Amino acid sequence: MREGEEGSGWWCVAVTRDSRHAARIRVTCRDDSKLARVKEAVEKTKAVGSRMLRDQWYPVKVDTACRTAVLDEHGELRTGAV
């Protein structure tokens, strides 16, 4: 999916086939608002017998990352760390 003329770029970062299940695809979006719009479009146009699976989030391990540079003293994400 791509934004209209006034937009800047694609909504999806990647669309890949699931290696374990050839009939499944995975969609990765730029942010939550784009993901919500993609889900809405899928629900409106999905084929009979198809379904959308739940969101899957995966933890990412980053070696040699300074934890205090990302999280504050309360364990919350610092502004600008993203």
Buried (B, 14 or more C-beta within 10 A) or exposed (E): EEEEEEEEEBBBEEEEEEEEEEEEEEBEBEEEEBBEBBBEEBEEEEEEEEEEEEEEEEEEEEEEEEEEEEEEEEEEEEEEEE
